[in-house]
């Protein structure tokens, strides 16, 4: 009975935390460059159940007979970022970019370096290439890229040109998934500098969120139902224990 309480409680806790993850994914289903979070659930160790004869029984009869195992619930072992590519949208805009692989390297005014797949760039007042959040977009030399007033073109290797003049080259690097830490809906940080990527930049496109609204809502509904089921089990076991305690008290009196 106590094991049932434990299993129901841990299932409710896992479902509650998973609902929070799904809610964040849904909220960012339209965020450019967003990478959804997924939860990896893992079962607690099972308890081995055995049957043993009373001590007066002969020794062979007292040998433990395995009946089976009883689970003790589930918990969310970890949260993982799904780095799979989102769908692309063609915008035709001069400073919209999508990547086949890797991440743009950007820097906040305070000097902190971030990595993103959000390619919604623009010019600030000084003509410097910046993200929609106002972060400087870094070139392959590690410095911000200053654009001319005329229209620029960007090749697949990230080379930025104004006519025949080379302005700079976008820095694009890649990481193993475990090396990145989330720093916002579409931004990440890392300890290392990443591995340079020499191709795959596409001008006039944006990569949308990889969180699909229908899928996330369907999963959220299923998780909510699991939470309600575990809540019902917990309430039922609690009521049964309360009645049992009352009966024991009555007989004890």
C-alpha positions as CSV (number, residue, x, y, z in Angstrom):
1,X,0.0,0.0,0.0
2,X,2.8,2.4,0.9
3,X,4.6,1.5,-2.3
4,X,1.4,2.4,-4.2
5,X,1.4,5.9,-2.5
6,X,5.1,6.3,-3.5
7,X,4.5,5.3,-7.1
8,X,1.5,7.5,-7.5
9,X,3.3,10.5,-5.9
10,X,6.4,10.2,-8.1
11,X,4.3,9.7,-11.2
12,X,2.4,13.0,-10.4
13,X,5.7,14.8,-9.8
14,X,7.1,13.6,-13.1
15,X,3.9,14.6,-15.0
16,X,3.9,18.0,-13.3
17,X,7.5,18.8,-14.3
18,X,6.9,17.5,-17.8
19,X,3.8,19.8,-18.2
20,X,6.1,22.7,-17.4
21,X,8.5,21.7,-20.2
22,X,5.7,21.2,-22.7
23,X,4.1,24.6,-21.8
24,X,7.5,26.3,-22.5
25,X,7.7,24.5,-25.8
26,X,4.2,25.6,-26.8
27,X,5.0,29.2,-25.8
28,X,8.0,29.2,-28.1
29,X,6.3,27.3,-31.0
30,X,6.6,30.5,-33.1
31,X,10.0,31.7,-31.8
32,X,12.6,31.7,-34.7
33,X,15.5,29.3,-34.0
34,X,14.0,27.9,-30.8
35,X,15.0,24.3,-29.9
36,X,12.5,22.4,-27.8
37,X,13.2,20.7,-24.5
38,X,12.3,17.0,-24.0
39,X,12.2,15.1,-20.8
40,X,13.8,11.7,-20.3
41,X,11.8,9.7,-17.8
42,X,13.5,6.8,-15.9
43,X,12.0,4.3,-13.5
44,X,13.2,4.0,-9.9
45,X,14.7,0.6,-9.1
46,X,12.1,-2.2,-8.8
47,X,11.7,-4.1,-5.5
48,X,12.1,-7.8,-5.7
49,X,9.2,-9.7,-4.1
50,X,9.8,-13.2,-2.7
51,X,7.8,-15.8,-0.8
52,X,9.3,-17.5,2.2
53,X,7.8,-20.3,4.3
54,X,7.6,-20.0,8.1
55,X,10.6,-20.9,10.1
56,X,9.2,-24.3,11.4
57,X,8.9,-25.5,7.8
58,X,11.7,-27.9,6.5
59,X,14.7,-26.1,5.0
60,X,13.9,-26.8,1.3
61,X,10.4,-25.3,1.9
62,X,12.1,-22.2,3.4
63,X,14.0,-21.4,0.2
64,X,12.8,-18.1,-1.1
65,X,10.6,-18.3,-4.2
66,X,10.7,-15.2,-6.4
67,X,7.2,-13.9,-7.1
68,X,8.1,-10.9,-9.2
69,X,9.0,-7.2,-9.0
70,X,7.1,-4.2,-7.9
71,X,7.9,-0.8,-9.4
72,X,8.4,2.2,-7.2
73,X,7.6,5.0,-9.6
74,X,9.2,7.1,-12.2
75,X,11.2,10.3,-12.2
76,X,12.6,12.7,-14.8
77,X,16.2,11.8,-15.0
78,X,17.2,14.8,-17.1
79,X,16.1,17.5,-19.5
80,X,17.5,17.4,-23.0
81,X,17.5,20.0,-25.8
82,X,16.3,18.6,-29.1
83,X,18.7,20.2,-31.6
84,X,17.0,18.8,-34.7
85,X,16.4,21.4,-37.4
86,X,13.1,23.3,-37.6
87,X,11.3,24.1,-40.8
88,X,12.6,26.9,-43.0
89,X,10.7,29.9,-44.1
90,X,11.7,31.9,-47.2
91,X,11.6,35.7,-46.5
92,X,13.7,37.2,-49.2
93,X,15.0,39.7,-46.7
94,X,18.6,40.8,-47.1
95,X,19.6,40.1,-43.5
96,X,17.7,37.0,-42.7
97,X,19.8,33.8,-42.6
98,X,19.3,30.1,-42.0
99,X,22.0,27.4,-41.3
100,X,22.2,23.9,-42.5
101,X,24.4,23.1,-39.5
102,X,26.1,24.9,-36.6
103,X,25.3,28.2,-34.9
104,X,25.9,31.8,-35.5
105,X,28.3,33.4,-33.0
106,X,27.1,36.6,-31.4
107,X,28.2,38.8,-28.5
108,X,26.3,40.9,-26.1
109,X,27.4,44.5,-25.4
110,X,28.8,43.2,-22.1
111,X,31.2,40.9,-24.0
112,X,29.4,37.6,-23.3
113,X,29.4,35.2,-26.3
114,X,26.3,33.3,-27.3
115,X,25.4,30.8,-30.0
116,X,22.1,30.9,-31.9
117,X,20.2,29.6,-34.9
118,X,18.0,32.7,-34.9
119,X,19.2,34.5,-38.1
120,X,17.0,37.6,-37.9
121,X,19.7,40.2,-38.2
122,X,19.8,43.9,-38.9
123,X,21.9,47.0,-38.8
124,X,22.2,49.1,-35.7
125,X,22.7,52.9,-35.8
126,X,26.4,52.5,-36.6
127,X,25.8,50.0,-39.4
128,X,27.0,47.0,-37.3
129,X,25.3,43.7,-38.0
130,X,23.2,42.8,-34.9
131,X,20.6,40.2,-33.9
132,X,17.0,40.9,-33.1
133,X,18.1,41.1,-29.4
134,X,20.8,43.7,-30.2
135,X,23.8,41.3,-29.9
136,X,26.7,41.9,-32.3
137,X,27.1,39.2,-35.0
138,X,30.7,38.1,-35.1
139,X,32.8,37.5,-38.1
140,X,35.4,34.8,-38.7
141,X,38.0,37.2,-37.2
142,X,36.0,37.3,-33.9
143,X,35.0,41.0,-34.4
144,X,31.6,42.5,-35.2
145,X,30.8,43.0,-38.8
146,X,30.2,46.6,-40.0
147,X,28.0,46.8,-43.1
148,X,27.9,49.4,-45.8
149,X,24.7,51.2,-46.5
150,X,24.2,49.4,-49.8
151,X,22.7,45.9,-50.0
152,X,25.0,43.0,-49.3
153,X,25.0,39.4,-50.5
154,X,26.1,36.5,-48.4
155,X,27.5,33.3,-49.9
156,X,27.0,29.8,-48.5
157,X,30.4,29.9,-46.8
158,X,29.3,33.0,-45.0
159,X,31.3,35.5,-47.0
160,X,29.6,39.0,-47.0
161,X,30.0,41.1,-50.1
162,X,28.9,44.5,-51.2
163,X,29.2,44.3,-55.0
164,X,32.7,42.9,-55.6
165,X,34.0,44.1,-52.2
166,X,34.4,41.5,-49.4
167,X,33.1,43.0,-46.1
168,X,33.7,40.0,-43.9
169,X,32.6,36.4,-43.2
170,X,30.1,35.2,-40.7
171,X,31.5,33.0,-38.0
172,X,29.6,29.7,-37.8
173,X,30.6,26.9,-35.4
174,X,29.2,23.6,-34.3
175,X,29.2,21.7,-31.0
176,X,28.3,18.3,-29.6
177,X,24.8,18.7,-28.1
178,X,26.1,18.1,-24.5
179,X,28.5,21.1,-24.8
180,X,25.7,23.7,-25.1
181,X,23.7,25.2,-22.2
182,X,20.5,27.1,-22.8
183,X,20.7,30.9,-22.2
184,X,17.3,31.9,-23.6
185,X,14.7,30.6,-26.0
186,X,17.1,30.7,-29.0
187,X,20.5,31.3,-27.4
188,X,23.1,29.0,-25.9
189,X,26.5,29.3,-24.2
190,X,29.4,26.9,-24.1
191,X,32.8,26.5,-22.5
192,X,34.7,25.9,-25.7
193,X,34.8,27.8,-29.0
194,X,33.3,25.1,-31.1
195,X,34.3,23.7,-34.5
196,X,34.2,26.0,-37.5
197,X,31.6,25.2,-40.2
198,X,32.6,26.3,-43.7
199,X,29.4,26.1,-45.5
200,X,25.6,26.0,-45.3
201,X,24.6,29.7,-44.8
202,X,21.4,30.6,-46.8
203,X,20.4,34.3,-47.2
204,X,16.8,35.2,-47.3
205,X,15.6,32.3,-45.1
206,X,14.8,31.8,-41.4
207,X,14.7,28.5,-39.4
208,X,11.5,28.4,-37.4
209,X,11.0,26.6,-34.1
210,X,11.3,22.8,-34.0
211,X,8.4,22.6,-31.5
212,X,5.3,21.6,-33.5
213,X,2.3,23.0,-31.8
214,X,0.0,20.0,-32.6
215,X,2.5,17.5,-31.3
216,X,3.2,19.4,-28.1
217,X,-0.5,20.0,-27.3
218,X,-1.2,16.3,-27.9
219,X,1.6,15.3,-25.6
220,X,0.5,17.8,-23.0
221,X,-3.0,16.4,-23.0
222,X,-1.7,12.9,-22.5
223,X,0.6,14.0,-19.6
224,X,-2.3,15.9,-18.0
225,X,-4.4,12.7,-18.1
226,X,-1.6,10.7,-16.6
227,X,-1.3,13.3,-13.8
228,X,-5.1,13.1,-13.1
229,X,-5.0,9.2,-13.1
230,X,-2.1,9.2,-10.6
231,X,-3.9,11.8,-8.5
232,X,-7.0,9.5,-8.4
233,X,-4.9,6.5,-7.4
234,X,-3.2,8.6,-4.6
235,X,-6.6,9.8,-3.3
236,X,-8.0,6.2,-3.3
237,X,-5.1,4.7,-1.5
238,X,-5.1,7.5,1.1
239,X,-8.8,7.0,1.7
240,X,-8.2,3.2,2.1
241,X,-5.4,3.7,4.6
242,X,-7.6,6.2,6.6
243,X,-10.4,3.6,6.8
244,X,-7.9,0.9,7.8
245,X,-6.5,3.1,10.5
246,X,-10.0,3.8,11.8
247,X,-10.8,0.1,11.9
248,X,-7.6,-0.7,13.8
249,X,-8.4,2.1,16.3
250,X,-11.9,0.7,16.8
251,X,-10.7,-2.9,17.5
252,X,-7.8,-1.6,19.7
253,X,-10.3,0.3,21.8
